[in-house]
Amino acid sequence: MTLAILLIAVAGAYLWRWRRAPGAVSMKRAAAFVGGVVAVWIAVGSPLAHLDDCHLTAHMVQHLTLMTIGAPLLLAGEPGLLFLGGRRLSLTVHPVVCWLAGTAVVIVWHVPALFEVGMRWHGLEHATFLVGGLLFWLPVMRPWPTVLRWSRWSIPLYLFFATMPCDALSAFLAFCGRVVYPHYGSMHGLSALADQERAGALMWFWVTIAYLVPAAAATVELLSPARSKRTS
């Protein structure tokens, strides 16, 4: 209930500011921000979120929703531009730092010992996944006042290399042939391994789509004749 109230307050503050600053942010971007808030609620506050205690697949859906849906949609809403657009600000980000932050969150929380800690401190775990996702997508989305140190040509490679640690983790979960997380083994019995294999396969497919589709879109944009004329 507390989380739902907080998310409603965040969405309400954004929409209130959007109504008071017409033209600062398009309706499309406002809808993206609200969609990001809804995605966060679905991941950690809806009735579906409680399935993660019994199913690793549901647990995986939570984290993937936070990092690959909620985080980029929130950034697409340009909250900085809406609330601070009249000020002279710049946020310089280094893609390596953002890449390491997003990747570390995924890998560290899936270390078995830390995974058990995360099951006891769900709020902390969810917060780090959301923050890690926001940092990861900063160089890709470039919301105001973000300034990227590298060329946009680095973005396709940035996203491509991000799939590698996730693919390694998901392949391990899918093919290791043993239950990695005792929490689910004690709750599912023999079906825990099948649940883990599904979670690994889901992560493999989801991350591939979530990262490589934007990489392909960025590449097409960079190669488009219109962009070439603007930069020539």
VEXDOMAR-136256 format. One record per residue (C-alpha): x, y, z; residue number from 0; residue in one letter. Coordinates in nm, 4 decimals. Layout:
% residues N
@px X; py Y; pz Z; resi NUM; resn a
...
//
This chain:
% residues 232
@px 0.0000; py 0.0000; pz 0.0000; resi 0; resn m
@px 0.2814; py 0.2424; pz 0.0895; resi 1; resn t
@px 0.4566; py 0.1731; pz -0.2407; resi 2; resn l
@px 0.1356; py 0.2259; pz -0.4372; resi 3; resn a
@px 0.0797; py 0.5625; pz -0.2659; resi 4; resn i
@px 0.4386; py 0.6649; pz -0.3391; resi 5; resn l
@px 0.4108; py 0.5720; pz -0.7073; resi 6; resn l
@px 0.0775; py 0.7530; pz -0.7393; resi 7; resn i
@px 0.2384; py 1.0592; pz -0.5807; resi 8; resn a
@px 0.5304; py 1.0444; pz -0.8269; resi 9; resn v
@px 0.2997; py 1.0126; pz -1.1285; resi 10; resn a
@px 0.0694; py 1.2826; pz -0.9895; resi 11; resn g
@px 0.3558; py 1.5284; pz -0.9348; resi 12; resn a
@px 0.4828; py 1.4666; pz -1.2858; resi 13; resn y
@px 0.1397; py 1.5181; pz -1.4457; resi 14; resn l
@px 0.0733; py 1.8272; pz -1.2330; resi 15; resn w
@px 0.3985; py 1.9813; pz -1.3498; resi 16; resn r
@px 0.3264; py 1.8745; pz -1.7086; resi 17; resn w
@px -0.0084; py 2.0543; pz -1.7023; resi 18; resn r
@px 0.1535; py 2.3685; pz -1.5607; resi 19; resn r
@px 0.4344; py 2.3706; pz -1.8197; resi 20; resn a
@px 0.2638; py 2.3179; pz -2.1559; resi 21; resn p
@px 0.5026; py 2.2392; pz -2.4361; resi 22; resn g
@px 0.7940; py 2.1478; pz -2.2110; resi 23; resn a
@px 0.7376; py 1.7759; pz -2.2663; resi 24; resn v
@px 0.5220; py 1.6150; pz -2.5352; resi 25; resn s
@px 0.2192; py 1.4043; pz -2.4538; resi 26; resn m
@px 0.4050; py 1.1017; pz -2.5885; resi 27; resn k
@px 0.6861; py 1.1514; pz -2.3377; resi 28; resn r
@px 0.4419; py 1.2132; pz -2.0544; resi 29; resn a
@px 0.2671; py 0.8876; pz -2.1395; resi 30; resn a
@px 0.6048; py 0.7118; pz -2.1380; resi 31; resn a
@px 0.6797; py 0.8356; pz -1.7866; resi 32; resn f
@px 0.3412; py 0.7255; pz -1.6549; resi 33; resn v
@px 0.3943; py 0.3917; pz -1.8297; resi 34; resn g
@px 0.7261; py 0.3595; pz -1.6486; resi 35; resn g
@px 0.5573; py 0.4206; pz -1.3137; resi 36; resn v
@px 0.2966; py 0.1562; pz -1.3987; resi 37; resn v
@px 0.5713; py -0.0886; pz -1.4967; resi 38; resn a
@px 0.7438; py -0.0358; pz -1.1609; resi 39; resn v
@px 0.4150; py -0.0978; pz -0.9811; resi 40; resn w
@px 0.3480; py -0.4155; pz -1.1787; resi 41; resn i
@px 0.6971; py -0.5401; pz -1.0970; resi 42; resn a
@px 0.7025; py -0.4754; pz -0.7240; resi 43; resn v
@px 0.3591; py -0.3667; pz -0.6030; resi 44; resn g
@px 0.0909; py -0.5608; pz -0.7907; resi 45; resn s
@px -0.0535; py -0.8976; pz -0.6819; resi 46; resn p
@px 0.1629; py -1.0598; pz -0.9490; resi 47; resn l
@px 0.4732; py -0.9390; pz -0.7655; resi 48; resn a
@px 0.4074; py -1.1791; pz -0.4774; resi 49; resn h
@px 0.4657; py -1.4780; pz -0.7046; resi 50; resn l
@px 0.8393; py -1.4127; pz -0.6932; resi 51; resn d
@px 0.8675; py -1.5751; pz -0.3513; resi 52; resn d
@px 0.7581; py -1.9085; pz -0.4985; resi 53; resn c
@px 0.8820; py -1.8956; pz -0.8583; resi 54; resn h
@px 1.2243; py -1.7938; pz -0.9854; resi 55; resn l
@px 1.0670; py -1.7163; pz -1.3232; resi 56; resn t
@px 0.8409; py -1.4556; pz -1.1613; resi 57; resn a
@px 1.1421; py -1.3195; pz -0.9738; resi 58; resn h
@px 1.3237; py -1.2826; pz -1.3054; resi 59; resn m
@px 1.0245; py -1.1059; pz -1.4632; resi 60; resn v
@px 1.0321; py -0.8536; pz -1.1785; resi 61; resn q
@px 1.3938; py -0.7592; pz -1.2351; resi 62; resn h
@px 1.3693; py -0.7520; pz -1.6130; resi 63; resn l
@px 1.0592; py -0.5325; pz -1.5956; resi 64; resn t
@px 1.2328; py -0.2853; pz -1.3657; resi 65; resn l
@px 1.5534; py -0.2651; pz -1.5699; resi 66; resn m
@px 1.4358; py -0.2933; pz -1.9297; resi 67; resn t
@px 1.0843; py -0.1451; pz -1.9215; resi 68; resn i
@px 1.0371; py 0.0751; pz -1.6170; resi 69; resn g
@px 1.3775; py 0.2462; pz -1.6216; resi 70; resn a
@px 1.3925; py 0.3458; pz -1.9918; resi 71; resn p
@px 1.0296; py 0.4619; pz -1.9913; resi 72; resn l
@px 1.0949; py 0.6873; pz -1.6909; resi 73; resn l
@px 1.3951; py 0.8388; pz -1.8682; resi 74; resn l
@px 1.1965; py 0.8802; pz -2.1903; resi 75; resn a
@px 0.9558; py 1.0998; pz -1.9955; resi 76; resn g
@px 1.2297; py 1.3644; pz -1.9532; resi 77; resn e
@px 1.1555; py 1.4349; pz -1.5850; resi 78; resn p
@px 1.4630; py 1.6558; pz -1.5552; resi 79; resn g
@px 1.3481; py 1.8749; pz -1.8421; resi 80; resn l
@px 1.0018; py 1.9051; pz -1.6931; resi 81; resn l
@px 1.1074; py 1.9973; pz -1.3380; resi 82; resn f
@px 1.4420; py 2.1721; pz -1.3984; resi 83; resn l
@px 1.4262; py 2.2778; pz -1.7626; resi 84; resn g
@px 1.4732; py 2.6481; pz -1.6927; resi 85; resn g
@px 1.8149; py 2.6026; pz -1.5325; resi 86; resn r
@px 2.1632; py 2.5747; pz -1.6754; resi 87; resn r
@px 2.2597; py 2.2208; pz -1.5902; resi 88; resn l
@px 2.4626; py 1.9419; pz -1.7434; resi 89; resn s
@px 2.5151; py 1.5844; pz -1.6321; resi 90; resn l
@px 2.8229; py 1.4290; pz -1.7897; resi 91; resn t
@px 2.8084; py 1.0502; pz -1.7912; resi 92; resn v
@px 3.0698; py 0.7973; pz -1.8885; resi 93; resn h
@px 2.9200; py 0.4944; pz -2.0663; resi 94; resn p
@px 3.1654; py 0.2554; pz -1.8997; resi 95; resn v
@px 3.0489; py 0.3620; pz -1.5534; resi 96; resn v
@px 2.6835; py 0.3236; pz -1.6525; resi 97; resn c
@px 2.7499; py -0.0142; pz -1.8168; resi 98; resn w
@px 2.9323; py -0.1453; pz -1.5118; resi 99; resn l
@px 2.6592; py -0.0209; pz -1.2771; resi 100; resn a
@px 2.3793; py -0.1920; pz -1.4683; resi 101; resn g
@px 2.5733; py -0.5129; pz -1.5235; resi 102; resn t
@px 2.7009; py -0.5350; pz -1.1656; resi 103; resn a
@px 2.3490; py -0.5133; pz -1.0239; resi 104; resn v
@px 2.2401; py -0.8126; pz -1.2317; resi 105; resn v
@px 2.5439; py -1.0291; pz -1.1610; resi 106; resn i
@px 2.5922; py -0.9487; pz -0.7916; resi 107; resn v
@px 2.2335; py -1.0153; pz -0.6883; resi 108; resn w
@px 2.2438; py -1.3553; pz -0.8605; resi 109; resn h
@px 2.5391; py -1.4775; pz -0.6537; resi 110; resn v
@px 2.3653; py -1.7472; pz -0.4425; resi 111; resn p
@px 2.4640; py -1.6058; pz -0.1015; resi 112; resn a
@px 2.3577; py -1.2527; pz -0.1967; resi 113; resn l
@px 2.0448; py -1.3850; pz -0.3665; resi 114; resn f
@px 1.9269; py -1.5139; pz -0.0279; resi 115; resn e
@px 1.9964; py -1.1708; pz 0.1229; resi 116; resn v
@px 1.7905; py -1.0136; pz -0.1525; resi 117; resn g
@px 1.4977; py -1.2412; pz -0.0742; resi 118; resn m
@px 1.4997; py -1.1040; pz 0.2814; resi 119; resn r
@px 1.5581; py -0.7404; pz 0.1780; resi 120; resn w
@px 1.3343; py -0.7167; pz -0.1244; resi 121; resn h
@px 1.2926; py -0.3409; pz -0.1100; resi 122; resn g
@px 1.6660; py -0.2817; pz -0.1249; resi 123; resn l
@px 1.7075; py -0.5311; pz -0.4077; resi 124; resn e
@px 1.4293; py -0.3752; pz -0.6142; resi 125; resn h
@px 1.5668; py -0.0255; pz -0.5583; resi 126; resn a
@px 1.9131; py -0.1252; pz -0.6795; resi 127; resn t
@px 1.7686; py -0.2880; pz -0.9911; resi 128; resn f
@px 1.5721; py 0.0270; pz -1.0735; resi 129; resn l
@px 1.8656; py 0.2602; pz -1.0064; resi 130; resn v
@px 2.0984; py 0.0295; pz -1.1984; resi 131; resn g
@px 1.8544; py 0.0311; pz -1.4881; resi 132; resn g
@px 1.8302; py 0.4109; pz -1.4861; resi 133; resn l
@px 2.2092; py 0.4427; pz -1.4915; resi 134; resn l
@px 2.2430; py 0.1789; pz -1.7620; resi 135; resn f
@px 1.9993; py 0.3487; pz -1.9995; resi 136; resn w
@px 2.1298; py 0.7036; pz -1.9474; resi 137; resn l
@px 2.3846; py 0.6889; pz -2.2353; resi 138; resn p
@px 2.1223; py 0.5339; pz -2.4631; resi 139; resn v
@px 1.8242; py 0.7590; pz -2.3842; resi 140; resn m
@px 2.0243; py 1.0763; pz -2.3145; resi 141; resn r
@px 1.7514; py 1.2615; pz -2.1216; resi 142; resn p
@px 1.8188; py 1.6270; pz -2.0457; resi 143; resn w
@px 2.0623; py 1.7368; pz -1.9014; resi 144; resn p
@px 2.2737; py 1.4284; pz -1.9860; resi 145; resn t
@px 2.5902; py 1.4895; pz -2.1864; resi 146; resn v
@px 2.7568; py 1.1807; pz -2.3307; resi 147; resn l
@px 3.1354; py 1.1751; pz -2.3579; resi 148; resn r
@px 3.1392; py 0.9268; pz -2.6444; resi 149; resn w
@px 2.9926; py 0.9322; pz -2.9930; resi 150; resn s
@px 2.6484; py 0.7827; pz -3.0520; resi 151; resn r
@px 2.8264; py 0.5197; pz -3.2587; resi 152; resn w
@px 2.9311; py 0.3676; pz -2.9264; resi 153; resn s
@px 2.5704; py 0.2913; pz -2.8312; resi 154; resn i
@px 2.5185; py -0.0206; pz -3.0501; resi 155; resn p
@px 2.8408; py -0.1710; pz -2.9115; resi 156; resn l
@px 2.7422; py -0.0648; pz -2.5599; resi 157; resn y
@px 2.4157; py -0.2578; pz -2.5862; resi 158; resn l
@px 2.5705; py -0.5542; pz -2.7647; resi 159; resn f
@px 2.8364; py -0.6056; pz -2.4970; resi 160; resn f
@px 2.5689; py -0.5701; pz -2.2277; resi 161; resn a
@px 2.4022; py -0.8866; pz -2.3537; resi 162; resn t
@px 2.7143; py -1.0975; pz -2.2902; resi 163; resn m
@px 2.7194; py -1.1188; pz -1.9071; resi 164; resn p
@px 2.3414; py -1.1623; pz -1.9055; resi 165; resn c
@px 2.3665; py -1.4392; pz -2.1657; resi 166; resn d
@px 2.6347; py -1.6126; pz -1.9600; resi 167; resn a
@px 2.4206; py -1.5973; pz -1.6450; resi 168; resn l
@px 2.1046; py -1.7117; pz -1.8202; resi 169; resn s
@px 2.2876; py -1.9982; pz -1.9935; resi 170; resn a
@px 2.4261; py -2.1119; pz -1.6586; resi 171; resn f
@px 2.0808; py -2.1104; pz -1.4994; resi 172; resn l
@px 1.9290; py -2.2943; pz -1.7945; resi 173; resn a
@px 2.1933; py -2.5641; pz -1.8417; resi 174; resn f
@px 2.3787; py -2.6186; pz -1.5131; resi 175; resn c
@px 2.1522; py -2.9121; pz -1.4261; resi 176; resn g
@px 2.1182; py -2.8337; pz -1.0545; resi 177; resn r
@px 1.9133; py -2.5987; pz -0.8372; resi 178; resn v
@px 2.1298; py -2.2929; pz -0.7735; resi 179; resn v
@px 1.9083; py -2.1164; pz -0.5187; resi 180; resn y
@px 1.8066; py -2.3305; pz -0.2179; resi 181; resn p
@px 1.5138; py -2.0988; pz -0.1428; resi 182; resn h
@px 1.3247; py -2.2276; pz -0.4455; resi 183; resn y
@px 1.4479; py -2.5833; pz -0.4076; resi 184; resn g
@px 1.2902; py -2.6069; pz -0.0636; resi 185; resn s
@px 0.9595; py -2.4725; pz -0.1928; resi 186; resn m
@px 0.9255; py -2.6580; pz -0.5222; resi 187; resn h
@px 1.0974; py -2.9888; pz -0.4725; resi 188; resn g
@px 1.1874; py -3.1521; pz -0.8038; resi 189; resn l
@px 1.0066; py -2.8846; pz -1.0132; resi 190; resn s
@px 1.2499; py -2.6157; pz -0.8939; resi 191; resn a
@px 1.4992; py -2.7140; pz -1.1622; resi 192; resn l
@px 1.2392; py -2.6725; pz -1.4374; resi 193; resn a
@px 1.1451; py -2.3331; pz -1.2931; resi 194; resn d
@px 1.5119; py -2.2308; pz -1.2961; resi 195; resn q
@px 1.5544; py -2.3457; pz -1.6556; resi 196; resn e
@px 1.2511; py -2.1422; pz -1.7604; resi 197; resn r
@px 1.3881; py -1.8379; pz -1.5782; resi 198; resn a
@px 1.7232; py -1.8719; pz -1.7538; resi 199; resn g
@px 1.5621; py -1.9128; pz -2.0956; resi 200; resn a
@px 1.3346; py -1.6149; pz -2.0320; resi 201; resn l
@px 1.6268; py -1.3948; pz -1.9339; resi 202; resn m
@px 1.8240; py -1.5035; pz -2.2402; resi 203; resn w
@px 1.5411; py -1.4205; pz -2.4807; resi 204; resn f
@px 1.4214; py -1.1046; pz -2.3041; resi 205; resn w
@px 1.7632; py -0.9410; pz -2.2725; resi 206; resn v
@px 1.8490; py -1.0200; pz -2.6337; resi 207; resn t
@px 1.5341; py -0.8422; pz -2.7539; resi 208; resn i
@px 1.5550; py -0.5557; pz -2.5026; resi 209; resn a
@px 1.9152; py -0.4683; pz -2.5892; resi 210; resn y
@px 1.9659; py -0.5658; pz -2.9511; resi 211; resn l
@px 1.6461; py -0.4090; pz -3.0870; resi 212; resn v
@px 1.7445; py -0.0605; pz -2.9577; resi 213; resn p
@px 2.0993; py -0.1257; pz -3.0846; resi 214; resn a
@px 1.9621; py -0.1991; pz -3.4321; resi 215; resn a
@px 1.7345; py 0.1073; pz -3.4165; resi 216; resn a
@px 2.0275; py 0.3301; pz -3.3153; resi 217; resn a
@px 2.2343; py 0.1927; pz -3.6014; resi 218; resn t
@px 1.9577; py 0.2574; pz -3.8549; resi 219; resn v
@px 1.9185; py 0.6129; pz -3.7230; resi 220; resn e
@px 2.2921; py 0.6785; pz -3.7469; resi 221; resn l
@px 2.3015; py 0.5487; pz -4.1036; resi 222; resn l
@px 1.9903; py 0.7352; pz -4.2167; resi 223; resn s
@px 2.0420; py 0.9911; pz -4.4992; resi 224; resn p
@px 1.8636; py 1.2634; pz -4.3004; resi 225; resn a
@px 2.1080; py 1.2350; pz -4.0124; resi 226; resn r
@px 2.4022; py 1.2248; pz -4.2482; resi 227; resn s
@px 2.2922; py 1.5569; pz -4.4006; resi 228; resn k
@px 2.2556; py 1.7185; pz -4.0563; resi 229; resn r
@px 2.6030; py 1.6111; pz -3.9490; resi 230; resn t
@px 2.7765; py 1.6899; pz -4.2810; resi 231; resn s
//
